[in-house]
Amino acid sequence: MIRTRDLVKVYHVGDNEIRALAGVSTDIAQGEFVAVMGPSGSGKSTFMNMLGCLDRPTSGEYVLGERRVSELAGDELATVRNNSIGFVFQNFNLLARTAAVENVELPLVYAGVAAGERRRRALDMLAKVGLAERADHHPAQLSGGQQQRVAIARALVTRPLLILADEPTGALDSRTSLEIMGLLQELNRQGMTVVLVTHEPDVACFARRILRFRDGRLVEDHANAQPQDAAAMLQAEALPA
């Protein structure tokens, strides 16, 4: 589903050349749950931007599905972003004065979907993430975990090939983080491909595969044979002592 070959990204700052990615090659199959890790400046965020079609590589190849997106022009990249990729961010990025259902509808507005169909799909997605009764609430009326669920519903509403989650639990307490990881794991069990960027081992442990970056290179790629089960951990927390 995802194939990168020798991805290079070079930035120029004054007279300095910064090689943010230095020849990254990997494959991610449909239905995988992958955590991307590394310290600040390791290249993990640049790699995420490449996968999300938010930036273009200086050289190398990126194929998503059957499209060689590394060769697409700006307008074509925007279409791929809107139709094929769902984004989940640390700070939710919801419109403050807009109800949850309208936040979820937003990608469908850009896609030109008719109003009635937009509303139906947005309500379906809110139900999927357990927020059917909060559709008319604004972000300020929702907890952090509920806001992140709205953001996940928004990411899913276009029926994407891929969910990219950038530090999705970074603004949440530990229990709410477990709830969000449980939701991502459930979506993955249903067949959704999830790529998660995190610097926290306690979050990466829920993924089934871990990619580790350092100095712009992919230095480690290994399967997580026994990923933590967030739903089971929540259930254990709920049991009486």
C-alpha positions in Angstrom: 0.0 0.0 0.0 2.8 2.4 0.9 6.2 2.1 -0.8 9.1 4.5 -0.4 12.4 4.2 -2.2 15.4 6.3 -1.4 13.4 9.3 -0.1 15.5 12.3 0.4 14.4 15.7 1.7 16.9 18.6 1.8 16.1 22.0 3.2 18.3 25.1 2.6 18.6 27.6 5.5 20.9 30.4 4.4 24.1 28.8 3.3 23.4 25.6 5.2 22.0 22.4 3.7 19.9 20.3 6.1 19.3 16.7 5.0 16.0 15.9 6.9 15.7 12.6 5.1 18.7 10.7 3.8 17.4 7.9 1.6 14.5 6.2 3.4 13.1 3.0 1.9 10.3 1.0 3.4 7.0 -0.8 2.7 3.8 -0.6 4.7 1.1 -3.1 3.8 -2.6 -2.4 3.9 -4.0 -3.1 7.4 -0.8 -2.5 9.3 -0.5 -0.5 12.5 2.9 1.2 12.5 4.5 3.5 15.0 7.2 5.9 13.8 9.6 6.9 16.5 12.8 9.0 17.0 14.2 12.0 18.9 13.6 15.5 17.8 15.4 16.2 14.5 15.5 12.5 13.6 13.4 12.9 10.4 10.2 11.2 11.7 8.0 14.3 11.2 9.5 15.0 7.8 8.7 11.3 6.9 5.1 11.9 8.2 4.8 15.0 6.0 6.0 13.0 3.0 3.4 10.2 3.6 0.7 12.8 4.2 1.5 14.6 0.9 2.1 17.8 2.9 5.5 18.1 1.4 7.4 16.7 -1.6 10.7 14.8 -1.5 13.8 16.3 -3.0 14.4 13.0 -4.6 13.2 9.4 -4.4 9.9 7.6 -4.9 6.7 7.5 -2.8 3.8 5.3 -4.0 0.4 5.3 -2.1 -2.0 2.6 -3.3 -1.2 2.6 -7.0 -0.3 6.3 -7.3 3.2 7.5 -7.6 2.5 10.6 -5.5 6.1 11.8 -5.4 5.6 12.9 -9.0 2.3 14.7 -8.6 1.8 18.4 -8.9 0.4 20.6 -6.1 -3.3 20.3 -7.0 -3.0 16.6 -7.5 -1.4 16.2 -4.1 -4.2 18.1 -2.5 -6.7 15.7 -4.1 -4.8 12.7 -2.7 -4.6 14.3 0.8 -8.4 14.9 0.8 -9.5 11.6 -0.7 -7.0 9.1 0.5 -5.5 10.2 3.9 -7.1 11.0 7.2 -5.1 13.2 9.6 -5.3 13.2 13.4 -3.3 15.8 15.2 -2.1 16.3 18.8 -4.2 19.5 19.3 -7.3 18.3 17.5 -7.5 21.3 15.0 -11.2 21.6 15.3 -13.1 24.8 14.4 -14.1 26.3 17.7 -17.3 27.9 16.7 -18.6 24.9 14.7 -20.6 21.9 16.0 -19.0 18.5 16.0 -21.0 17.3 13.1 -20.0 20.3 11.0 -16.3 19.7 11.9 -16.6 16.2 10.7 -18.3 17.3 7.5 -15.5 19.7 6.5 -13.4 17.4 4.3 -16.6 16.4 2.4 -17.3 20.1 1.7 -13.9 20.3 0.1 -14.6 17.1 -1.8 -17.9 18.6 -3.2 -20.2 16.1 -1.6 -23.9 17.1 -1.4 -25.1 18.6 1.9 -27.5 15.7 2.7 -24.9 13.0 2.1 -22.3 15.0 4.1 -24.6 15.2 7.1 -25.5 11.5 6.9 -21.8 10.4 6.7 -20.7 12.7 9.4 -23.4 11.5 11.8 -22.4 7.9 10.9 -18.8 8.6 11.8 -19.7 10.3 15.1 -21.7 7.2 16.0 -18.7 5.0 15.1 -16.5 6.8 17.6 -19.2 6.9 20.3 -20.3 10.5 20.0 -23.7 10.2 18.3 -25.3 12.2 21.2 -22.7 15.0 21.0 -23.1 15.9 17.3 -24.5 19.4 18.1 -21.9 20.2 20.7 -19.1 22.7 20.1 -15.4 21.8 20.9 -15.5 23.9 24.2 -18.4 21.7 25.3 -16.4 18.5 24.9 -13.6 16.9 26.9 -10.1 16.5 25.3 -10.8 12.9 24.6 -14.2 13.7 23.0 -12.5 16.4 20.8 -9.9 13.8 19.6 -12.8 11.4 18.8 -14.4 14.1 16.7 -11.0 14.6 15.0 -10.8 10.8 14.3 -14.3 10.9 12.9 -13.3 13.8 10.6 -10.3 11.7 9.5 -12.5 8.7 8.7 -15.4 10.5 6.9 -13.7 10.5 3.5 -13.2 6.7 3.7 -9.4 7.1 3.4 -6.8 4.5 2.6 -4.6 5.6 5.5 -4.9 7.3 8.9 -1.9 9.4 9.9 -1.8 10.2 13.6 0.7 12.8 14.8 1.2 12.5 18.6 -2.6 11.9 19.0 -2.4 11.4 22.8 0.1 14.2 23.5 -2.6 16.6 24.9 -4.5 13.9 26.9 -4.3 12.4 30.3 -3.3 8.7 30.7 -6.8 7.2 30.8 -8.1 9.2 27.9 -4.9 8.3 25.9 -5.8 4.6 26.5 -9.3 5.3 25.2 -7.9 6.9 22.0 -5.4 4.1 21.5 -8.2 1.6 21.9 -10.2 3.3 19.3 -7.2 3.3 16.8 -6.6 -0.4 17.6 -10.3 -1.2 16.9 -10.2 0.7 13.6 -7.0 -1.2 12.7 -8.7 -4.5 13.5 -11.5 -3.5 11.1 -8.8 -3.1 8.3 -7.8 0.5 8.5 -4.1 1.2 8.0 -2.7 3.4 10.8 0.7 5.1 10.9 1.3 6.8 14.3 4.1 9.3 15.0 5.2 9.4 18.6 8.2 9.9 20.8 6.7 7.9 23.7 7.4 4.2 24.0 4.2 3.9 26.1 2.2 4.9 23.0 4.3 3.0 20.4 3.7 -0.3 22.4 0.2 -0.4 21.0 1.4 -0.7 17.4 2.2 -3.9 15.7 5.4 -2.6 14.0 7.9 0.1 15.0 10.0 2.2 12.7 12.8 4.1 14.4 14.5 7.1 12.8 17.8 8.8 13.6 19.7 11.6 11.6 17.2 11.3 8.7 17.7 7.6 8.3 15.5 4.6 9.1 17.8 2.7 11.5 15.4 0.1 13.0 12.3 -1.7 11.6 10.9 -4.5 13.8 7.6 -6.2 14.5 6.0 -5.8 17.9 5.1 -9.4 18.6 2.9 -8.6 21.6 1.3 -5.1 21.3 -0.5 -3.8 24.3 -4.3 -4.1 24.2 -5.7 -0.8 25.2 -9.3 -2.1 25.6 -8.1 -4.8 28.0 -6.0 -2.3 30.0 -9.1 -0.1 30.4 -11.2 -3.1 31.5 -8.5 -4.0 34.0 -8.5 -0.5 35.4 -12.3 -0.7 35.9 -12.2 -3.9 37.9 -12.6 -3.4 41.7 -9.4 -3.7 43.7 
